[in-house]
Each structure stands twice: as C-alpha cells, then as structure tokens.
C-alpha cells in the first residue's frame, strides 16, 4: 500500500476532512481543508483553470491506456472460461442486483474483485470491511442493513473464510459443522 511513500517528494499534500481533528492526524500536510467534501472538491474544480498547456496530456494518455487495458482484462475474465474467474462471478452478481439491492463484500480478495465490477444503483448500496478490515463482518452488516431498510434486498459475497469467522464467533456447533463440510 505504500502509506504515502510513493508520493512525489515535491508534491503538495492536501488533506480534506469534515472533522478538523483528523486533518494532519497521521502525516504532515501543506493544506488542510475542513468542511463538506463535495463542496470543497466542487469549489476546487471551479477555481482550477485546468490544463491549458497540454503538459499533462502524456500522463492522461498513459492513465487512459492503463484503464482500457484493465477493462479488457476484466472482459477477458468474464468470458465463459473454466474454471470461473472471480471477476466473472462478481460480474454475474452485478447483473443480478436490483435498483434497491445492498451489496456486501466480506473478505479481502472478493472485495478487490468486486470493486472493479460491482456497481450498486443507489447510495448505500455497497458495504465492505474497508482496507485491511476485519473479515467476518458480512453477516452483521447484512442484519444491520435489513434492520435499517427492511424493504431492500441484501446480497453478501463471502470470501477468504470470512463466513467461517462469523460463524465461529456465534456458535461452536456451527464451527464444527463448517469444518465437517469444508
């Protein structure tokens, strides 16, 4: 992950947060902005003249080529090859999601694969443990989601043994049963 070590040493660091206590909490910065993030980013975009010189064109071209290559790889993984690739599984799940569905990825790799393919239709339609998050939160997330919005469908994709972690905490019998079937 690098934790910022990959940043150009000449780069200006801007930290934005809704809470002033978080600005500069874990690193030095050049500019700290506190407020509604959407408002801040929109104001920055409006104030920016953009690149009128074209000096960023080669970099933007490289980014677009990388993005096109990654999209082609995703498409290749979605082909009917066997064994099925996790990207294809996530693609099929994405095709299944309804307008109000909440999608929960629980695990490491499944969240990574899902992030490149799954596109929930509404805000609040995606939940995951976050970077380096705790595995096994999917069941709790699903229960909380249904409690908060009972009318919404919830789909959980478990990976990296995350369901077993949830079950092992809840019931020793279920853990033994899961081991028996594994």
TIDREN-330067 format. One line per 8 residues: number of its first residue (from 1); their letters; for each residue x, y, z of N, C-alpha, C, CB. Coordinates in Angstrom, 2 decimals, always signed. Glycine has a CB too. Example, Ala and Ser with C-alpha at 12.3 -4.5 7.8 and 13.67 -1.06 7.14 Angstrom:
1) as) +13.19/-5.69/+7.80/+12.30/-4.50/+7.80/+13.20/-3.30/+7.80/+11.31/-4.47/+9.05 ~ +12.85/-2.25/+7.08/+13.67/-1.06/+7.14/+12.90/+0.03/+7.87/+14.08/-0.60/+5.72 .
end
This chain:
1) xxxxxxxx) +0.82/-1.19/+0.00/+0.00/+0.00/+0.00/+0.86/+1.26/+0.00/-0.93/+0.00/+1.20 ~ +2.03/+1.18/+0.55/+2.95/+2.31/+0.44/+2.77/+3.37/+1.52/+2.78/+2.94/-0.88 ~ +1.56/+3.60/+1.97/+1.28/+4.60/+3.01/+1.91/+5.95/+2.69/+1.78/+4.10/+4.36 ~ +1.82/+6.35/+1.42/+2.30/+7.66/+1.01/+3.74/+7.70/+0.57/+2.12/+8.60/+2.11 ~ +4.48/+6.59/+0.70/+5.89/+6.60/+0.30/+6.04/+6.75/-1.21/+6.57/+5.32/+0.77 ~ +5.00/+6.44/-1.97/+5.08/+6.54/-3.43/+4.83/+7.97/-3.92/+4.09/+5.60/-4.08 ~ +4.43/+8.85/-3.04/+4.16/+10.22/-3.46/+5.45/+10.92/-3.85/+3.44/+11.00/-2.34 ~ +5.35/+11.74/-4.88/+6.48/+12.55/-5.29/+6.85/+13.47/-4.13/+6.15/+13.38/-6.59 .
9) xxxxxxxx) +8.13/+13.50/-3.73/+8.53/+14.35/-2.59/+8.23/+15.84/-2.82/+10.01/+14.17/-2.31 ~ +8.09/+16.25/-4.09/+7.78/+17.65/-4.39/+6.28/+17.93/-4.38/+8.36/+18.03/-5.74 ~ +5.46/+16.88/-4.26/+4.00/+17.05/-4.30/+3.52/+17.84/-3.09/+3.30/+15.67/-4.36 ~ +2.49/+18.61/-3.31/+1.84/+19.33/-2.21/+0.75/+18.41/-1.65/+1.23/+20.71/-2.70 ~ +0.74/+18.23/-0.35/-0.22/+17.34/+0.31/-1.41/+18.17/+0.80/+0.46/+16.57/+1.49 ~ -2.59/+17.78/+0.32/-3.83/+18.42/+0.74/-4.65/+17.37/+1.49/-4.63/+19.01/-0.49 ~ -5.02/+17.69/+2.71/-5.86/+16.79/+3.49/-7.20/+17.46/+3.69/-5.19/+16.43/+4.87 ~ -8.25/+16.73/+3.33/-9.61/+17.24/+3.48/-10.37/+16.31/+4.42/-10.34/+17.35/+2.10 .
17) xxxxxxxx) -11.13/+16.88/+5.32/-11.94/+16.08/+6.23/-13.07/+16.95/+6.76/-11.08/+15.49/+7.39 ~ -14.12/+16.28/+7.17/-15.25/+17.01/+7.75/-14.97/+17.39/+9.21/-16.54/+16.17/+7.67 ~ -13.98/+16.74/+9.83/-13.65/+16.99/+11.24/-12.21/+17.51/+11.31/-13.81/+15.68/+12.10 ~ -12.05/+18.70/+11.86/-10.73/+19.32/+11.91/-9.73/+18.48/+12.70/-10.83/+20.70/+12.51 ~ -10.20/+17.63/+13.62/-9.29/+16.82/+14.43/-8.56/+15.77/+13.59/-10.06/+16.12/+15.56 ~ -9.10/+15.42/+12.43/-8.48/+14.41/+11.58/-7.46/+14.98/+10.59/-9.54/+13.68/+10.82 ~ -7.47/+16.27/+10.40/-6.54/+16.89/+9.45/-5.14/+16.89/+10.08/-7.00/+18.35/+9.08 ~ -4.22/+16.21/+9.42/-2.86/+16.12/+9.92/-2.69/+15.08/+11.02/-2.42/+17.45/+10.43 .
25) xxxxxxxx) -3.71/+14.24/+11.19/-3.66/+13.25/+12.25/-2.51/+12.26/+12.09/-4.97/+12.50/+12.31 ~ -2.20/+11.88/+10.85/-1.16/+10.86/+10.66/-0.06/+11.26/+9.68/-1.79/+9.59/+10.20 ~ -0.03/+12.49/+9.23/+1.05/+12.92/+8.34/+1.07/+14.45/+8.25/+0.88/+12.29/+6.93 ~ +2.25/+14.95/+7.86/+2.37/+16.38/+7.61/+1.63/+16.72/+6.32/+3.86/+16.81/+7.51 ~ +1.24/+17.98/+6.20/+0.49/+18.40/+5.02/+0.82/+19.85/+4.70/-1.02/+18.22/+5.24 ~ +0.50/+20.22/+3.49/+0.70/+21.59/+3.05/-0.57/+22.42/+3.22/+1.15/+21.62/+1.61 ~ -1.73/+21.77/+2.95/-3.00/+22.47/+3.05/-4.01/+21.56/+3.76/-3.52/+22.89/+1.65 ~ -4.66/+22.09/+4.75/-5.72/+21.35/+5.43/-7.05/+22.04/+5.20/-5.43/+21.23/+6.95 .
33) xxxxxxxx) -8.01/+21.29/+4.67/-9.32/+21.86/+4.36/-10.38/+21.11/+5.16/-9.62/+21.78/+2.84 ~ -11.22/+21.86/+5.85/-12.24/+21.26/+6.69/-13.61/+21.72/+6.19/-12.04/+21.65/+8.19 ~ -14.50/+20.75/+6.02/-15.86/+21.07/+5.58/-16.47/+19.92/+4.81/-15.86/+22.34/+4.73 ~ -17.57/+20.21/+4.16/-18.24/+19.22/+3.33/-17.35/+18.91/+2.14/-19.65/+19.72/+2.88 ~ -16.98/+17.64/+1.99/-16.00/+17.26/+0.97/-16.50/+17.53/-0.44/-15.65/+15.80/+1.12 ~ -17.76/+17.27/-0.69/-18.31/+17.53/-2.03/-18.19/+19.02/-2.35/-19.78/+17.07/-2.13 ~ -18.52/+19.86/-1.38/-18.45/+21.30/-1.59/-17.01/+21.74/-1.84/-19.03/+22.05/-0.38 ~ -16.07/+21.19/-1.08/-14.66/+21.55/-1.24/-14.15/+21.14/-2.62/-13.81/+20.89/-0.15 .
41) xxxxxxxx) -14.42/+19.90/-3.02/-13.93/+19.42/-4.32/-14.57/+20.21/-5.46/-14.22/+17.92/-4.48 ~ -15.87/+20.46/-5.36/-16.54/+21.25/-6.41/-15.94/+22.65/-6.50/-18.05/+21.35/-6.14 ~ -15.65/+23.27/-5.36/-15.05/+24.62/-5.37/-13.65/+24.57/-5.97/-15.00/+25.20/-3.93 ~ -12.90/+23.52/-5.67/-11.55/+23.39/-6.24/-11.63/+23.22/-7.75/-10.80/+22.20/-5.61 ~ -12.58/+22.44/-8.22/-12.73/+22.25/-9.67/-13.13/+23.55/-10.36/-13.79/+21.16/-9.95 ~ -14.03/+24.30/-9.74/-14.46/+25.57/-10.33/-13.32/+26.58/-10.36/-15.65/+26.15/-9.56 ~ -12.47/+26.57/-9.34/-11.37/+27.53/-9.25/-10.20/+27.16/-10.15/-10.90/+27.65/-7.82 ~ -10.12/+25.91/-10.55/-8.99/+25.45/-11.35/-9.18/+25.81/-12.82/-8.80/+23.93/-11.19 .
49) xxxxxxxx) -8.16/+26.38/-13.44/-8.28/+26.70/-14.86/-8.15/+25.45/-15.74/-7.22/+27.72/-15.26 ~ -7.73/+24.34/-15.13/-7.50/+23.14/-15.93/-6.14/+23.21/-16.59/-8.60/+22.97/-16.99 ~ -5.81/+22.21/-17.36/-4.53/+22.16/-18.05/-4.68/+22.75/-19.43/-3.99/+20.70/-18.13 ~ -4.34/+24.03/-19.56/-4.47/+24.69/-20.86/-3.19/+24.54/-21.68/-4.80/+26.18/-20.68 ~ -2.11/+24.06/-21.05/-0.83/+23.95/-21.75/-0.66/+22.60/-22.44/+0.31/+24.16/-20.78 ~ -1.40/+21.60/-22.00/-1.25/+20.26/-22.56/-0.10/+19.47/-21.96/-1.07/+20.35/-24.03 ~ +0.54/+20.02/-20.92/+1.71/+19.33/-20.35/+1.33/+18.02/-19.65/+2.42/+20.24/-19.35 ~ +0.06/+17.86/-19.29/-0.38/+16.63/-18.64/-0.92/+15.60/-19.63/-1.44/+16.95/-17.60 .
57) xxxxxxxx) -0.97/+15.96/-20.91/-1.54/+15.05/-21.91/-0.87/+13.67/-21.93/-1.43/+15.68/-23.27 ~ +0.48/+13.58/-21.90/+1.09/+12.25/-21.91/+0.69/+11.40/-20.69/+2.61/+12.38/-21.96 ~ +0.62/+12.05/-19.53/+0.21/+11.33/-18.32/-1.23/+10.87/-18.42/+0.39/+12.24/-17.08 ~ -2.11/+11.74/-18.89/-3.52/+11.36/-19.06/-3.67/+10.25/-20.08/-4.35/+12.58/-19.48 ~ -2.88/+10.30/-21.14/-2.91/+9.24/-22.15/-2.49/+7.90/-21.54/-1.98/+9.59/-23.34 ~ -1.44/+7.92/-20.72/-0.99/+6.70/-20.06/-2.09/+6.15/-19.13/+0.31/+6.97/-19.26 ~ -2.74/+7.03/-18.37/-3.82/+6.60/-17.48/-4.97/+5.98/-18.26/-4.32/+7.77/-16.65 ~ -5.34/+6.61/-19.38/-6.44/+6.08/-20.20/-6.08/+4.73/-20.80/-6.81/+7.08/-21.32 .
65) xxxxxxxx) -4.82/+4.57/-21.23/-4.37/+3.28/-21.77/-4.39/+2.19/-20.69/-2.96/+3.41/-22.36 ~ -3.92/+2.54/-19.49/-3.97/+1.58/-18.37/-5.40/+1.19/-18.04/-3.29/+2.17/-17.12 ~ -6.28/+2.17/-18.06/-7.69/+1.91/-17.76/-8.30/+1.01/-18.84/-8.47/+3.24/-17.65 ~ -7.99/+1.26/-20.09/-8.51/+0.43/-21.19/-7.97/-0.99/-21.09/-8.14/+1.05/-22.57 ~ -6.69/-1.13/-20.74/-6.09/-2.45/-20.58/-6.76/-3.21/-19.44/-4.57/-2.33/-20.33 ~ -6.99/-2.54/-18.30/-7.65/-3.17/-17.16/-9.08/-3.58/-17.52/-7.66/-2.22/-15.94 ~ -9.78/-2.74/-18.29/-11.14/-3.08/-18.71/-11.14/-4.30/-19.62/-11.81/-1.88/-19.43 ~ -10.16/-4.38/-20.53/-10.06/-5.54/-21.40/-9.78/-6.81/-20.60/-8.96/-5.33/-22.45 .
73) xxxxxxxx) -8.94/-6.70/-19.58/-8.67/-7.86/-18.71/-9.94/-8.30/-18.00/-7.57/-7.52/-17.68 ~ -10.72/-7.32/-17.51/-11.99/-7.66/-16.85/-12.91/-8.39/-17.82/-12.68/-6.39/-16.30 ~ -12.99/-7.87/-19.05/-13.83/-8.51/-20.06/-13.36/-9.93/-20.37/-13.85/-7.67/-21.35 ~ -12.04/-10.11/-20.45/-11.49/-11.44/-20.72/-11.84/-12.40/-19.59/-9.96/-11.37/-20.89 ~ -11.80/-11.92/-18.35/-12.13/-12.77/-17.20/-13.61/-13.12/-17.18/-11.74/-12.07/-15.90 ~ -14.44/-12.31/-17.82/-15.89/-12.57/-17.82/-16.29/-13.56/-18.91/-16.65/-11.27/-18.01 ~ -15.34/-13.99/-19.71/-15.65/-14.98/-20.75/-16.05/-16.30/-20.10/-14.44/-15.18/-21.71 ~ -16.63/-17.17/-20.87/-17.13/-18.44/-20.35/-16.03/-19.48/-20.13/-18.16/-19.00/-21.28 .
81) xxxxxxxx) -14.88/-19.07/-19.68/-13.78/-19.99/-19.44/-14.00/-20.75/-18.13/-12.44/-19.23/-19.41 ~ -13.38/-21.91/-18.06/-13.42/-22.70/-16.83/-11.99/-22.94/-16.38/-14.19/-24.05/-17.04 ~ -11.70/-22.89/-15.11/-12.64/-22.60/-14.04/-13.06/-21.13/-14.07/-12.04/-22.96/-12.67 ~ -14.20/-20.85/-13.50/-14.72/-19.49/-13.49/-13.78/-18.57/-12.71/-16.15/-19.45/-12.88 ~ -13.54/-17.41/-13.26/-12.69/-16.42/-12.60/-13.55/-15.61/-11.63/-11.99/-15.49/-13.65 ~ -12.99/-15.19/-10.48/-13.77/-14.40/-9.52/-14.37/-13.12/-10.12/-12.90/-14.03/-8.36 ~ -13.69/-12.52/-11.10/-14.24/-11.32/-11.74/-15.54/-11.67/-12.45/-13.22/-10.72/-12.75 ~ -15.60/-12.84/-13.08/-16.85/-13.24/-13.74/-17.96/-13.43/-12.72/-16.64/-14.52/-14.56 .
89) xxxxxxxx) -17.65/-14.07/-11.59/-18.64/-14.24/-10.53/-19.18/-12.88/-10.11/-18.04/-14.98/-9.32 ~ -18.29/-11.93/-9.87/-18.72/-10.59/-9.46/-19.55/-9.92/-10.56/-17.50/-9.72/-9.11 ~ -19.16/-10.13/-11.81/-19.92/-9.58/-12.94/-21.35/-10.14/-12.94/-19.21/-9.89/-14.27 ~ -21.47/-11.45/-12.76/-22.80/-12.09/-12.75/-23.63/-11.56/-11.58/-22.67/-13.62/-12.65 ~ -23.01/-11.37/-10.43/-23.72/-10.81/-9.28/-24.18/-9.39/-9.61/-22.83/-10.81/-8.01 ~ -23.31/-8.60/-10.22/-23.66/-7.23/-10.59/-24.88/-7.20/-11.52/-22.48/-6.54/-11.26 ~ -24.93/-8.15/-12.46/-26.07/-8.22/-13.37/-27.37/-8.56/-12.63/-25.81/-9.26/-14.48 ~ -27.24/-9.24/-11.52/-28.38/-9.69/-10.71/-28.93/-8.59/-9.81/-27.96/-10.88/-9.87 .
97) xxxxxxxx) -28.10/-7.61/-9.43/-28.51/-6.59/-8.46/-29.69/-5.76/-8.98/-27.33/-5.67/-8.14 ~ -30.65/-5.55/-8.11/-31.81/-4.73/-8.42/-31.54/-3.29/-8.02/-33.08/-5.27/-7.71 ~ -32.47/-2.42/-8.31/-32.33/-0.99/-8.03/-32.01/-0.70/-6.56/-33.60/-0.26/-8.42 ~ -32.67/-1.41/-5.65/-32.50/-1.14/-4.21/-31.60/-2.13/-3.49/-33.84/-1.14/-3.55 ~ -30.92/-3.01/-4.20/-30.11/-4.03/-3.55/-28.91/-3.42/-2.85/-29.65/-5.07/-4.56 ~ -28.62/-3.94/-1.65/-27.40/-3.60/-0.93/-26.43/-4.76/-1.15/-27.67/-3.35/+0.62 ~ -25.25/-4.47/-1.66/-24.23/-5.48/-1.90/-23.17/-5.38/-0.82/-23.60/-5.32/-3.31 ~ -22.84/-6.50/-0.21/-21.83/-6.54/+0.84/-20.75/-7.52/+0.42/-22.45/-6.94/+2.21 .
105) xxxxxxxx) -19.53/-7.05/+0.34/-18.38/-7.91/+0.10/-17.68/-8.14/+1.41/-17.42/-7.29/-0.95 ~ -17.51/-9.40/+1.79/-16.86/-9.72/+3.06/-15.67/-10.62/+2.78/-17.85/-10.40/+4.05 ~ -14.50/-10.08/+2.87/-13.27/-10.80/+2.62/-12.27/-9.86/+1.98/-13.51/-12.04/+1.71 ~ -11.10/-10.34/+1.70/-10.08/-9.50/+1.08/-10.17/-9.51/-0.42/-8.72/-9.94/+1.51 ~ -9.88/-10.64/-1.01/-9.84/-10.72/-2.47/-11.21/-10.50/-3.11/-9.30/-12.06/-2.89 ~ -12.28/-11.00/-2.50/-13.60/-10.82/-3.11/-13.98/-9.35/-3.15/-14.67/-11.61/-2.33 ~ -13.54/-8.57/-2.18/-13.82/-7.13/-2.20/-13.00/-6.46/-3.31/-13.50/-6.49/-0.82 ~ -11.76/-6.90/-3.48/-10.92/-6.35/-4.54/-11.53/-6.64/-5.91/-9.50/-6.91/-4.45 .
113) xxxxxxxx) -11.90/-7.91/-6.13/-12.52/-8.26/-7.41/-13.85/-7.53/-7.59/-12.73/-9.78/-7.51 ~ -14.65/-7.47/-6.54/-15.96/-6.80/-6.62/-15.82/-5.33/-6.95/-16.70/-6.96/-5.31 ~ -14.81/-4.70/-6.37/-14.62/-3.26/-6.57/-14.38/-2.88/-8.01/-13.48/-2.79/-5.75 ~ -13.90/-3.83/-8.81/-13.65/-3.50/-10.21/-14.86/-3.76/-11.09/-12.47/-4.29/-10.73 ~ -15.91/-4.40/-10.55/-17.03/-4.83/-11.39/-18.40/-4.43/-10.85/-16.98/-6.32/-11.56 ~ -18.61/-4.60/-9.56/-19.95/-4.40/-8.98/-20.26/-2.91/-8.88/-20.06/-5.07/-7.59 ~ -21.42/-2.52/-9.39/-21.84/-1.12/-9.39/-23.26/-1.01/-8.83/-21.77/-0.53/-10.83 ~ -23.39/-0.83/-7.51/-24.72/-0.64/-6.95/-25.41/+0.57/-7.58/-24.64/-0.48/-5.42 .
121) xxxxxxxx) -26.73/+0.54/-7.59/-27.51/+1.57/-8.29/-27.76/+2.82/-7.46/-28.81/+1.00/-8.72 ~ -27.69/+2.69/-6.13/-28.02/+3.82/-5.27/-26.99/+3.99/-4.17/-29.42/+3.64/-4.66 ~ -26.91/+5.19/-3.60/-26.04/+5.37/-2.43/-26.45/+4.39/-1.33/-26.11/+6.84/-1.91 ~ -25.47/+3.94/-0.58/-25.75/+2.97/+0.47/-25.89/+1.57/-0.05/-26.99/+3.35/+1.22 ~ -25.57/+1.36/-1.33/-25.72/+0.06/-1.95/-24.46/-0.79/-1.89/-26.14/+0.22/-3.35 ~ -23.44/-0.32/-1.22/-22.17/-1.06/-1.14/-21.66/-1.00/+0.29/-21.11/-0.47/-2.13 ~ -21.27/-2.15/+0.81/-20.64/-2.20/+2.13/-19.50/-3.22/+2.06/-21.68/-2.58/+3.25 ~ -18.40/-2.90/+2.74/-17.29/-3.85/+2.86/-16.49/-3.49/+4.10/-16.38/-3.84/+1.57 .
129) xxxxxxxx) -15.57/-4.38/+4.53/-14.82/-4.13/+5.76/-13.81/-3.00/+5.66/-14.12/-5.36/+6.16 ~ -13.51/-2.52/+4.45/-12.53/-1.46/+4.29/-11.12/-2.02/+4.16/-12.61/-0.49/+5.46 ~ -10.15/-1.17/+3.80/-8.77/-1.65/+3.64/-8.27/-2.26/+4.94/-7.84/-0.51/+3.20 ~ -7.71/-3.43/+4.84/-7.19/-4.16/+5.99/-8.26/-4.33/+7.07/-5.98/-3.44/+6.57 ~ -9.52/-4.40/+6.65/-10.63/-4.50/+7.59/-10.78/-5.89/+8.19/-11.92/-4.12/+6.91 ~ -11.71/-6.01/+9.08/-11.94/-7.25/+9.78/-12.80/-8.18/+8.94/-12.61/-7.00/+11.13 ~ -12.32/-9.40/+8.72/-13.10/-10.39/+8.00/-14.21/-10.91/+8.90/-12.20/-11.55/+7.50 ~ -15.32/-11.27/+8.29/-16.41/-11.85/+9.05/-17.50/-10.87/+9.44/-15.88/-12.49/+10.26 .
137) xxxxxxxx) -17.47/-9.66/+8.89/-18.47/-8.66/+9.26/-19.71/-8.70/+8.37/-17.86/-7.28/+9.20 ~ -19.68/-9.52/+7.32/-20.78/-9.54/+6.34/-22.13/-9.84/+6.93/-20.48/-10.53/+5.28 ~ -22.20/-10.83/+7.81/-23.49/-11.19/+8.41/-24.03/-10.05/+9.25/-23.36/-12.46/+9.27 ~ -23.17/-9.45/+10.06/-23.60/-8.30/+10.87/-24.01/-7.12/+10.01/-22.49/-7.87/+11.81 ~ -23.25/-6.86/+8.94/-23.61/-5.78/+8.02/-24.97/-6.06/+7.38/-22.52/-5.62/+6.92 ~ -25.19/-7.31/+6.99/-26.46/-7.67/+6.35/-27.62/-7.49/+7.31/-26.42/-9.12/+5.84 ~ -27.44/-7.94/+8.53/-28.51/-7.80/+9.53/-28.80/-6.33/+9.81/-28.13/-8.52/+10.84 ~ -27.76/-5.53/+9.96/-27.94/-4.10/+10.21/-28.60/-3.41/+9.01/-26.60/-3.44/+10.52 .
145) xxxxxxxx) -28.21/-3.81/+7.81/-28.79/-3.23/+6.61/-30.29/-3.52/+6.54/-28.09/-3.77/+5.36 ~ -30.66/-4.77/+6.80/-32.08/-5.13/+6.77/-32.85/-4.43/+7.89/-32.26/-6.65/+6.88 ~ -32.22/-4.28/+9.04/-32.87/-3.59/+10.15/-33.12/-2.12/+9.79/-32.01/-3.69/+11.43 ~ -32.14/-1.51/+9.12/-32.28/-0.10/+8.73/-33.20/+0.12/+7.55/-30.94/+0.46/+8.42 ~ -33.25/-0.82/+6.62/-34.09/-0.69/+5.42/-34.61/-2.08/+5.04/-33.28/-0.06/+4.23 ~ -35.62/-2.51/+5.74/-36.13/-3.88/+5.56/-36.61/-4.16/+4.14/-37.27/-4.13/+6.53 ~ -37.00/-3.14/+3.41/-37.52/-3.36/+2.05/-36.42/-3.63/+1.02/-38.34/-2.15/+1.62 ~ -35.17/-3.32/+1.36/-34.07/-3.51/+0.41/-33.55/-4.95/+0.45/-32.92/-2.52/+0.71 .
153) xxxxxxxx) -33.29/-5.51/-0.73/-32.64/-6.82/-0.79/-31.18/-6.65/-0.40/-32.76/-7.45/-2.21 ~ -30.62/-7.69/+0.19/-29.22/-7.67/+0.60/-28.54/-8.91/+0.02/-29.08/-7.63/+2.15 ~ -27.39/-8.71/-0.62/-26.58/-9.80/-1.16/-25.21/-9.71/-0.50/-26.48/-9.73/-2.73 ~ -24.74/-10.84/+0.05/-23.41/-10.88/+0.65/-22.56/-11.89/-0.11/-23.49/-11.26/+2.17 ~ -21.38/-11.47/-0.51/-20.40/-12.38/-1.11/-19.29/-12.57/-0.08/-19.83/-11.83/-2.48 ~ -19.19/-13.79/+0.41/-18.16/-14.12/+1.40/-16.95/-14.70/+0.69/-18.70/-15.12/+2.44 ~ -15.78/-14.36/+1.18/-14.54/-14.92/+0.68/-13.51/-14.97/+1.79/-14.00/-14.12/-0.50 ~ -12.38/-15.56/+1.50/-11.27/-15.63/+2.46/-11.70/-16.19/+3.81/-10.67/-14.26/+2.64 .
161) xxxxxxxx) -12.62/-17.13/+3.79/-13.10/-17.80/+5.01/-13.85/-16.85/+5.95/-11.93/-18.43/+5.75 ~ -14.30/-15.72/+5.44/-14.93/-14.72/+6.31/-16.20/-15.23/+6.97/-15.24/-13.47/+5.52 ~ -17.00/-16.02/+6.25/-18.23/-16.54/+6.87/-17.89/-17.46/+8.03/-19.08/-17.29/+5.83 ~ -16.85/-18.28/+7.89/-16.45/-19.17/+8.96/-16.04/-18.37/+10.20/-15.29/-20.08/+8.51 ~ -15.43/-17.21/+10.00/-15.07/-16.37/+11.14/-16.31/-15.88/+11.87/-14.22/-15.18/+10.69 ~ -17.33/-15.50/+11.12/-18.58/-15.06/+11.74/-19.23/-16.21/+12.49/-19.55/-14.51/+10.68 ~ -19.32/-17.35/+11.84/-19.99/-18.49/+12.43/-19.24/-18.99/+13.65/-20.13/-19.61/+11.42 ~ -17.90/-18.97/+13.61/-17.14/-19.49/+14.74/-17.34/-18.64/+15.98/-15.67/-19.57/+14.39 .
169) xxxxxxxx) -17.59/-17.36/+15.80/-17.85/-16.49/+16.95/-19.25/-16.76/+17.50/-17.69/-15.00/+16.55 ~ -20.21/-17.04/+16.60/-21.59/-17.18/+17.02/-21.90/-18.52/+17.65/-22.49/-16.97/+15.86 ~ -21.31/-19.59/+17.14/-21.75/-20.90/+17.60/-20.67/-21.95/+17.42/-23.00/-21.32/+16.87 ~ -20.23/-22.56/+18.52/-19.23/-23.63/+18.39/-19.77/-24.79/+17.54/-18.82/-24.14/+19.78 ~ -21.08/-25.07/+17.61/-21.63/-26.17/+16.82/-21.51/-25.86/+15.34/-23.10/-26.42/+17.19 ~ -21.80/-24.60/+14.96/-21.71/-24.23/+13.54/-20.28/-24.34/+13.06/-22.23/-22.80/+13.32 ~ -19.31/-23.99/+13.90/-17.91/-24.09/+13.50/-17.56/-25.54/+13.21/-16.99/-23.53/+14.59 ~ -17.97/-26.43/+14.10/-17.69/-27.85/+13.88/-18.38/-28.33/+12.61/-18.16/-28.69/+15.09 .
177) xxxxxx) -19.59/-27.86/+12.38/-20.33/-28.26/+11.19/-19.63/-27.73/+9.94/-21.78/-27.74/+11.26 ~ -19.16/-26.48/+9.96/-18.49/-25.91/+8.80/-17.19/-26.67/+8.52/-18.19/-24.40/+9.02 ~ -16.46/-27.03/+9.57/-15.22/-27.78/+9.37/-15.53/-29.15/+8.75/-14.46/-27.95/+10.70 ~ -16.64/-29.72/+9.19/-17.00/-31.05/+8.69/-17.29/-30.98/+7.19/-18.23/-31.61/+9.45 ~ -17.90/-29.87/+6.72/-18.28/-29.76/+5.31/-17.17/-29.19/+4.46/-19.50/-28.90/+5.16 ~ -16.15/-28.61/+5.07/-15.08/-27.96/+4.29/-14.20/-28.96/+3.58/-14.23/-27.10/+5.19 .
end
